[in-house]
């Protein structure tokens, strides 16, 4: 088998994007319109290239980009956080989170406080050398990650916290699957762009969120990159007369920073489309599965 060649930021991104709009353009400071607990995020344009080239569109559609560390604070990753937290709570003899809320439903702040208090009660009774202190430590990090999800600007857990919470082995396994796009079908990995901090739009290993496509009038993007327009507030007010959604762009002026190269964009679009068009048959019930297992097991020669 031929050895894989190393792939870096220069292979992934074009750092001098064209003025004309292209599929794969990556913009900074795009509003998430309340769809995420992050008010603004980088966004990747997925509007079909042919429509953009032939001026056939009145809007541009983009997918939000978040760092992997941010992603663990969002609802899509809550089942993973809950799974690990449940294991720690069970080890401490406490009620599991899965017994309190559904799979993708975040915990209410009051519930988080109650769990934290119960963890503190158990911790206060542990001996200094108790192995359960490790469970306490990991449980409290899990609670902290869940708290980070509240508000319009998500706080980010440190890499060390994530590693401790998941466990070294599990952390390496999950991150490996995320980087190779084998962990979740509704996200896509992007490497950091390795640009100067003041210019970088993807400073950390990040994920494109497939389940949150957002659209805005194309005029907003046209005017955002017009260097002759110096009064962005006035421009938003002007655009809002015909496009009320322009108000969402008032707080921050977006900027096109780079473009995802075609071969990597093609892979991303293929996975994005596949997520929406896959056809699935109804699942067998647990009883049905057990019945078929028994039939195989009891099959005579």
C-alpha positions as CSV (number, residue, x, y, z in Angstrom):
1,X,0.0,0.0,0.0
2,X,1.4,3.4,-0.9
3,X,2.3,5.7,2.0
4,X,-0.1,8.6,2.5
5,X,1.3,12.0,1.8
6,X,1.1,14.7,4.5
7,X,-1.7,17.2,4.0
8,X,-1.4,20.7,5.6
9,X,-3.2,24.0,5.6
10,X,-1.7,25.1,2.2
11,X,-3.2,22.0,0.7
12,X,-6.7,22.7,2.2
13,X,-7.1,26.4,1.7
14,X,-6.6,29.2,-0.8
15,X,-5.5,32.2,1.3
16,X,-6.2,34.8,-1.4
17,X,-9.9,34.4,-2.2
18,X,-11.4,36.0,-5.3
19,X,-13.8,39.0,-5.0
20,X,-16.5,36.9,-6.8
21,X,-18.4,34.5,-4.6
22,X,-17.4,30.8,-4.8
23,X,-18.6,27.6,-3.1
24,X,-16.1,26.9,-0.4
25,X,-15.5,30.5,0.6
26,X,-14.9,30.8,4.3
27,X,-16.2,33.9,6.1
28,X,-15.6,35.2,9.6
29,X,-18.2,36.5,12.0
30,X,-21.4,35.2,10.4
31,X,-24.5,35.2,12.6
32,X,-25.9,31.8,13.7
33,X,-29.4,33.4,14.0
34,X,-30.0,31.8,17.4
35,X,-29.6,28.3,16.1
36,X,-26.5,27.7,18.2
37,X,-25.4,28.9,21.6
38,X,-22.7,30.9,19.8
39,X,-23.9,34.2,18.4
40,X,-21.3,34.4,15.5
41,X,-19.1,31.8,13.9
42,X,-17.0,31.3,10.8
43,X,-19.1,29.9,7.9
44,X,-18.4,27.9,4.8
45,X,-20.4,28.8,1.6
46,X,-22.2,25.8,0.1
47,X,-24.3,27.6,-2.5
48,X,-23.8,25.7,-5.8
49,X,-20.8,27.0,-7.8
50,X,-22.7,27.2,-11.1
51,X,-25.5,29.3,-9.6
52,X,-22.9,31.8,-8.1
53,X,-21.0,32.0,-11.4
54,X,-24.1,32.7,-13.4
55,X,-25.7,35.1,-10.9
56,X,-28.7,32.9,-10.4
57,X,-29.1,33.3,-6.7
58,X,-30.5,35.9,-4.4
59,X,-29.1,34.4,-1.3
60,X,-25.9,32.6,0.0
61,X,-26.1,29.5,2.1
62,X,-23.4,28.7,4.6
63,X,-22.6,26.1,7.3
64,X,-21.3,27.2,10.7
65,X,-17.7,26.2,11.7
66,X,-16.8,25.6,15.3
67,X,-13.7,24.3,17.0
68,X,-13.8,20.7,18.2
69,X,-13.6,22.0,21.8
70,X,-16.6,24.2,21.2
71,X,-18.5,21.3,19.6
72,X,-18.4,19.3,22.8
73,X,-20.5,22.1,24.4
74,X,-23.2,21.9,21.7
75,X,-26.3,19.7,21.7
76,X,-25.0,17.4,19.0
77,X,-22.2,16.2,21.3
78,X,-24.3,16.1,24.4
79,X,-25.0,12.3,24.1
80,X,-21.2,11.7,24.3
81,X,-20.8,14.0,27.2
82,X,-23.8,12.4,28.9
83,X,-22.5,8.9,28.4
84,X,-19.2,9.6,30.1
85,X,-20.8,11.7,32.8
86,X,-23.3,8.8,33.5
87,X,-20.4,6.4,34.0
88,X,-18.8,8.7,36.6
89,X,-22.1,9.3,38.4
90,X,-22.8,5.6,38.5
91,X,-19.4,5.0,40.0
92,X,-20.3,7.5,42.8
93,X,-23.7,5.9,43.4
94,X,-25.6,8.8,42.0
95,X,-28.5,9.0,39.5
96,X,-27.4,9.1,35.9
97,X,-28.2,12.0,33.6
98,X,-29.9,9.7,31.1
99,X,-32.6,9.1,33.8
100,X,-33.3,12.8,33.9
101,X,-33.3,14.1,30.3
102,X,-33.7,12.8,26.8
103,X,-30.7,12.1,24.4
104,X,-30.1,15.6,22.9
105,X,-31.8,17.7,25.6
106,X,-29.3,19.8,27.7
107,X,-29.7,19.9,31.4
108,X,-31.4,22.8,33.0
109,X,-29.2,25.1,35.2
110,X,-31.1,24.1,38.3
111,X,-30.6,20.4,37.6
112,X,-26.9,21.0,37.0
113,X,-26.7,22.7,40.4
114,X,-28.5,19.8,42.1
115,X,-26.1,17.2,40.5
116,X,-23.1,19.4,41.5
117,X,-24.3,19.5,45.1
118,X,-24.7,15.7,45.2
119,X,-21.2,15.2,43.8
120,X,-19.9,17.5,46.5
121,X,-21.7,15.6,49.2
122,X,-20.1,12.3,48.0
123,X,-16.7,13.9,47.7
124,X,-16.8,15.2,51.2
125,X,-17.1,11.7,52.5
126,X,-14.3,10.1,50.5
127,X,-10.9,9.3,51.9
128,X,-8.0,11.2,50.4
129,X,-6.7,8.0,48.6
130,X,-10.1,6.9,47.4
131,X,-10.2,5.8,43.7
132,X,-13.5,7.5,43.5
133,X,-11.8,10.9,43.7
134,X,-11.0,10.4,40.0
135,X,-14.6,9.9,39.3
136,X,-15.4,13.1,41.1
137,X,-12.8,15.0,39.1
138,X,-14.2,13.7,35.8
139,X,-17.8,14.3,36.8
140,X,-17.1,17.9,37.7
141,X,-15.4,18.5,34.4
142,X,-18.4,17.0,32.6
143,X,-20.7,19.4,34.6
144,X,-18.4,22.3,33.6
145,X,-18.6,21.3,29.9
146,X,-22.4,21.3,30.1
147,X,-22.5,24.7,31.8
148,X,-20.3,26.1,29.0
149,X,-23.2,25.6,26.6
150,X,-25.3,28.3,28.2
151,X,-25.3,31.9,26.9
152,X,-24.7,33.4,23.5
153,X,-21.0,32.9,23.6
154,X,-19.9,29.4,24.4
155,X,-16.9,29.0,26.7
156,X,-14.5,26.4,25.6
157,X,-13.1,23.5,27.7
158,X,-9.3,23.1,27.6
159,X,-7.8,20.2,25.8
160,X,-6.5,18.9,29.1
161,X,-10.0,18.9,30.6
162,X,-11.5,17.0,27.6
163,X,-8.7,14.5,27.8
164,X,-9.2,14.0,31.6
165,X,-13.0,13.8,31.2
166,X,-13.0,11.3,28.3
167,X,-9.9,9.4,29.5
168,X,-6.6,9.2,27.6
169,X,-7.5,6.1,25.5
170,X,-11.1,7.3,24.7
171,X,-9.9,10.8,24.0
172,X,-7.3,9.6,21.4
173,X,-9.9,7.2,19.8
174,X,-12.7,9.8,19.5
175,X,-10.3,12.5,18.2
176,X,-8.9,10.1,15.7
177,X,-12.4,9.2,14.4
178,X,-13.4,12.9,14.3
179,X,-10.3,13.9,12.3
180,X,-10.9,11.1,9.8
181,X,-14.7,11.9,9.6
182,X,-15.6,8.5,11.0
183,X,-17.3,9.7,14.2
184,X,-20.5,11.5,13.2
185,X,-22.0,11.8,9.8
186,X,-23.3,15.3,10.4
187,X,-20.0,17.1,10.9
188,X,-16.9,17.5,8.8
189,X,-13.4,18.0,10.0
190,X,-11.3,21.0,8.9
191,X,-7.6,21.5,10.0
192,X,-6.4,24.8,11.5
193,X,-5.3,27.3,8.8
194,X,-2.1,28.2,10.6
195,X,-2.4,31.9,9.8
196,X,-1.4,34.7,12.1
197,X,-3.8,35.0,15.1
198,X,-5.2,38.4,14.1
199,X,-6.1,37.0,10.7
200,X,-6.9,33.3,11.3
201,X,-10.5,32.2,10.9
202,X,-9.9,28.5,11.8
203,X,-7.2,28.7,14.5
204,X,-8.0,25.3,16.0
205,X,-9.0,21.8,14.6
206,X,-12.6,22.5,13.7
207,X,-15.9,21.0,12.5
208,X,-18.4,22.1,9.9
209,X,-21.9,21.6,11.2
210,X,-24.1,20.0,8.6
211,X,-27.4,20.3,10.5
212,X,-27.4,24.1,10.7
213,X,-27.5,25.5,7.1
214,X,-28.2,29.2,7.2
215,X,-28.9,31.7,4.4
216,X,-28.8,35.4,3.9
217,X,-29.3,37.9,1.0
218,X,-26.4,37.9,-1.3
219,X,-26.2,41.7,-1.1
220,X,-25.0,41.5,2.4
221,X,-22.0,39.5,1.3
222,X,-21.5,41.8,-1.7
223,X,-21.4,44.9,0.5
224,X,-19.4,43.3,3.3
225,X,-16.4,42.9,1.0
226,X,-16.8,46.3,-0.7
227,X,-13.8,48.3,0.8
228,X,-15.4,51.5,-0.3
229,X,-18.2,51.0,2.2
230,X,-16.8,52.4,5.5
231,X,-20.1,52.8,7.5
232,X,-21.3,49.3,8.0
233,X,-24.1,50.3,10.4
234,X,-25.6,52.6,7.8
235,X,-25.3,50.0,5.1
236,X,-27.1,47.4,7.3
237,X,-29.9,49.9,7.9
238,X,-30.2,50.5,4.1
239,X,-30.3,46.8,3.4
240,X,-32.9,46.1,6.1
241,X,-35.5,48.1,4.3
242,X,-35.8,45.3,1.7
243,X,-34.1,42.5,3.7
244,X,-35.0,42.6,7.4
245,X,-32.7,39.7,8.0
246,X,-29.7,42.0,7.4
247,X,-30.2,43.2,11.0
248,X,-28.6,40.0,12.2
249,X,-25.3,41.2,10.6
250,X,-25.3,44.6,12.3
251,X,-23.2,43.6,15.3
252,X,-20.2,42.3,13.3
253,X,-19.1,42.9,9.7
254,X,-18.3,39.5,8.1
255,X,-15.1,39.1,6.1
256,X,-14.1,36.5,3.5
257,X,-10.8,35.1,4.7
258,X,-10.0,32.1,2.5
259,X,-11.5,29.3,0.3
260,X,-11.6,25.6,0.8
261,X,-9.8,24.0,-2.2
262,X,-12.1,22.2,-4.7
263,X,-11.0,18.6,-4.0
264,X,-11.6,19.0,-0.3
265,X,-14.9,20.9,-0.9
266,X,-16.1,18.0,-3.1
267,X,-15.6,15.6,-0.3
268,X,-17.4,17.8,2.1
269,X,-20.4,18.4,-0.2
270,X,-20.6,14.7,-1.0
271,X,-20.9,13.9,2.7
272,X,-23.3,16.8,3.3
273,X,-25.6,15.6,0.5
274,X,-25.4,12.0,1.6
275,X,-26.6,12.9,5.1
276,X,-29.8,14.4,3.6
277,X,-30.6,11.8,0.8
278,X,-29.8,8.5,2.5
279,X,-32.8,6.2,2.7
280,X,-33.3,4.0,5.7
281,X,-35.6,1.1,6.4
282,X,-37.4,0.7,9.7
283,X,-35.2,-0.9,12.5
284,X,-36.1,-4.2,14.0
285,X,-37.3,-4.2,17.6
286,X,-35.0,-5.6,20.3
287,X,-37.4,-8.6,20.5
288,X,-37.2,-9.1,16.8
289,X,-33.4,-9.0,16.9
290,X,-33.3,-11.5,19.7
291,X,-35.7,-13.8,17.8
292,X,-33.4,-13.9,14.7
293,X,-30.4,-14.5,16.9
294,X,-32.1,-17.5,18.5
295,X,-33.2,-18.8,15.1
296,X,-29.6,-18.8,13.9
297,X,-28.4,-20.4,17.2
298,X,-31.0,-23.1,17.1
299,X,-30.8,-23.9,13.4
300,X,-30.3,-27.6,12.9
301,X,-27.6,-29.1,10.6
